[in-house]
Amino acid sequence: MSQPPFRSPGRARPRLARLLAAALLVSAAVSGGVEAVGAGPRGGDGSAPASAPTAPAPGTAFWVDPNSAAARQVVAWRSQGRAADAQVIQRIAGQPQAVWLHSSGPGSVVRAVTEAAAAQGRTPVLVAYFIPHRDCGDYSGGGAGTAAEYRRWVDEFAAGIGERAAYVIVEPDAVAQKIAGCEKADADERYGLLAYAVDRLKARPHTRVYLDAGNSSWLPDDQRLLAPLRQAGITKADGFAINVSNYQTNEASSEYGHRLAAALGGAKHFVVDSSRNGNGPYTGDDEPWCNPPGRALGTPPTTATGAPALDAYLWIKRPGESDGTCRGGPRAGQWWPEYALGLASRARSS
């Protein structure tokens, strides 16, 4: 991924230079499109000891990307005299959202994001999304070409974090989609690569790692997830992530998360993507996950969940970025201002 050039503000202000570089690097990270996932019903763990999950620090403050597509839209619409619309989009721009790493060379972006967050005393949320045969070749197809390439990519990602704090969501859809029937990915290879990613990322001293576990509407039998999640490294992770890029309600997700946590032995925590679930799921057709109409922003990111096993509500999917070329949307991950405006205008709170 190429990075945009930037002017150095001079040696007298190195911290400002680093923050400026961070903002521009983040912009480069997401300008190519955050991959859309969470389709739902569409069609080796290492030898190190398991790490016990620890609750996030009370009142964990998550990092807000100052140069997100939503933030840039606010500026553009204000300059065009669309002040009211800009104010509505600020409901997205002002909230912490995950930064997706979905192409080669993640180290520089991860380093820039974590440095920018650390400078503010905040924690970024990152998404590792480069598994071979990603999305089974659907709207968000891509990923590493080989297992060896993926392991190198993970090593670079982990090195970019260093000793700084981060939440990392590991490979949305990768486990559930394989269980649901993706024939392109070999199960043993995929789960082994996921276990490798969990192991390397969890080795960072201040990184919380959540392995993706689909959503409450995807697999009717939760038991089908247990062995694959264990093979994919859930034992070493802090827990699992659910509802990524989907629209299931907090209530349905919480029930699913607690049920799955209990089935895994009761020691694992979980996080819920609440970015676009304010009006719950759409039921109008056979692609309810793909740019559904009438949806709304959900619960803003917080660690104040009221449930000990539920570590946080997070905006993992960046609201306003397309799920794919359905319902007139741009390609997966591209900013879609009209859709963003609809999500934000229907939000019950900012």
N, C-alpha and C positions, 0 to 999 in steps of 0.2 A: 504494500500500500504506500503510495507516494505521499509525502507530507508537504503541505504548502510552505513556501518560504515566508520568513517574517523578518522584520527589521529589529536589530538589537537596540534596546533603549540605552545601551551604554554600560560600561563597567561599574559606574557609580550606583547602579540600581539592579544588582543581580537578581534579587528576589522577584522584582517586577518582571524581569526578563523571563524567569522560570515560569511565572504564572501566565504570562502572555503565550509562551511556547506551549504550555499545558492546554490553554483554551483552544489554540489552533490545532493542536494534535487531536484533541477530542473531536473538534469539528471534522477533521479528516477521518476519524474513526467511524463517524456515523453518516457522513455525507454520501457514502457509497451504498447506504441502505442497511438498516438493522433487519436481520432476517426475520421473517414472519413464521411463527410456529404455533403450537398449541391446537392442532387440528382436531385432536381427539378422535372421534369415530371414523375419520378417513383412515381409508385404508393404509487378568488374574491378580485377583487380590494379592498383594505382597505379603511379606512375612513380618513386617513391623507390627507391634501391638496396636490394638484398636485405641483410638483417642476418644475419651469421653466428651460429649458435647457440653459446653459451658454456656450459660445464659449470656446474651449480650449485655454490655454495660447499661445500667439504667439510663434512659433518656438518650440512647445513641443517636447522634445527629448525622444524618446522611448528607452527602455532598450533592449540591445542585450544579449541573453543567451550565456555565454562564453563556455558552455559545451553542446551545442546542438549536435544532430547527425551529422549535416553538419560540425560543427567545429571539431568534432572527426574524420570525414572522411578526412578533410584537413590534419590533423596530420598524419593519417595512410598512405595516399597516398604519402605525402612527404617522409615519412620514407621508402616507397617502391620504391622510385625513380620516381613516377608519378607526377612530379612537375607541368607539364602543366595542368593535370586534377585537381590537388589540387587547382591551381589558379582559375580555372573555378568554382569549388565548393565554393570558398571563396566568390563568388558573392551572395551565399545564406547565408553562415556562418556569413558574416559581417553585415547582415541586421537584424533589430528588427523583431521578430516573436512572435506570441502569445504562451502562455503556457496554455495547455488544462488540466483542472481538470475533470477527468472522472471516478474516482473510490472513494471508501470510504476514509475517513480521509483526507480531503483537507487542513485542517488548517495549518499544519506544512509547506507544500509546498508553500501555498499562503503567509504565513508569511516570509519564506525564500526569495521568489522572490521579494516581496515588500520591504523587508529590503535591499536586494542587490541593487535594483534599486534606492532606496532612498539614499543609500550611494554614488551613482554616480550622484545624482541630476536628475535622469531620471524616466520615467513613464513606468511601465510594462503593457502589454495587456494580460488579462486573459480570459479564456473561461470557463463558467460554463456549464457542459455537463453531467448531471447525472439524468435527468428527467426519471420517470418510463416509461417503454416501449420505450426507446430511439430508434430512427431510425426504429420504428415499427418492431423491431426484424430482420432487414436486416443486411448488412455487419457490421454495428457499433452497433448492438443490445446490450442491457445492461441497466444500470442505477439503480436507487434505486428500492428496492422491494416494498415499500409502500409509501404512501403520507407522513406519519409521518417520515419515514427515510429520505425522501427528504428534509423536512423542517429542520430537525436536521442538515443535510449536508449543507444546505444554511446558517444556523446560524453559523456553524463552518467556512465556507468560509468567511463570512462577518467579523467574529471576527479575522481571520487571516490577513485581510487587515488593520484593526485598523484605524488609522488616516493618513495612508500613501496614496499617490496618486496611482490610478490605473484606467485603462479602463477595463470594464468587458462586454463581449459579452454573453448574456443570451440565452442559449439553442438553438443552430443552428438547424434549420429544425422543431422545435417543433410545431410552429403554422401552417406553410404552409403545413406540412405533414399531420397534423390532418384534415385540410380543404380538402386536396387532397384525403382523404378517409381512413386514418389509423383507422381501427376498433378496434385495441387493446387498444387504449387509450380512456378513457372517457373524453369528451370535457370539461365538467364543472370542473372535477378534474384537468385536465391538465392546463387549463387557470387559475384556482385558484392558482395552485402551481407556475406558472410563475409570477403571480401578487405578490405572497408572496416573490419570489426571487427578483423581481425588488424592492419591498418595503424595504426589509432588506439590500440589497446591496446599494441602493441609500441613506440609512440612514447614511452610512459612509461619513464623511465630505468632502473627496477629491476623491470620486469615481464617475466616469462617467459611466452610465449604458445604454447599447444599446440592445434592445430586437430584436431577429432575425426575419426578415420578408422575407425570401426566396430570390428569384432572379428574374430577369426580364423575364425569359423564363418559369417560373413554372406555375403560375395561370393566364390564359388569362384575367380574370376579376379582376382587383385590388380591386373592391368594396367588394369582398368576404373576404378580409383581415381585413376590418375596424372594424367590431364588435368583431371578435376574438382578434385582437390586443388590443382593448380597454379593453376587459374582462381580457386579460393577463397582464394588467398593464402599457400599453404604456403611459398613462397620466402622470405617475410619473417618467418614464424613461427620460433620456436626449434625446433619440431618438431610432432609429432602425439600425440594421446592415443588409446589403444585399450582395449577391454573395458569401457567405461564402462557401469555398471549391468548388466553381464553376468557370466558365471560361468566363462569359459574359464580354464584353468590358466595359471600363470605360464610354464610351459614352452611351451605353445602360443602364448601371447601374445608371448613373447620371440622365438620363431622367426618369427612373423608380422611383428613390429615390425622386426626386422633385415632381413627380406626386403623389406619395403616401403621401408625407409630406403635400402637398396641400389638399389632400382628408381627412387627419387627422386634418385639421384646420390651417395648416400653421405654427404651433409653434414648430414642432419637427425637429431635425436635424438627420443626418444619417452618417454612415461610410460604406466604400466599401472595400471588400476584393479584392485586386489587386495582390495577390501573384502569380497567375499562368495564368493570362488573357492576356499576352503579344501578343499572336496570336489569341485571341478570342476563341469562342466555336468550338468544333469539331462537325461535322454533318454526320459522316460516318456510324452510326448505331443507335440502340435504347438504348444504354447506353453511350451517349456522355459525361457523367459526370465522368465516372469511368476509371481512368488512360488513358485518350485519348492520342493518339500519336501526335507528332508534336507541342505540346504546349510549351510555353515559360514563363519565369518570366515576371511579369508586373511591374507597377510603384512602386518604392521603397516607404516604409512607410513615410508619410509626412502629416503635417497639412496644408501645403501650397497648397490648392486645387483650389483656385480662385473662389470658390462658397461659400457664407456665410452659407448655410444650410448643405453643405458637410463638415463635421468636419475633416475627415482624410481618406486617403488611408492607409490601414493596410494590413500586411501579417498575416491574421488570420489562414488560413490553412498553415501549415509549409511545404514549397516546398520540394519535394523529399520524403515525407511520403505517402504511398500508400493509394488509395481510397478504396481498397478492393481486394479480390482475383479474379480479372478480368484481362484479357490480360497478364497473367503470373505474376501478382503482388503478393507480400506477403499480409498477412492479413491487414485489415484496420489499418492505423496509423504506420505501421512498415516502417523504413527507407529503401529506395530502391535506392542505389547509382547510378545505371545505369539510372534510370528515372530522378533522380536529375541532373545528368550530362547533359542529354538532355535538360531539362528545362533551365539550366544555360547557356548552349552553344548557345541557340537560343535567349537569352536575348538581347534586343536592347541596353541596358545600364546596368551598374553594380550598 
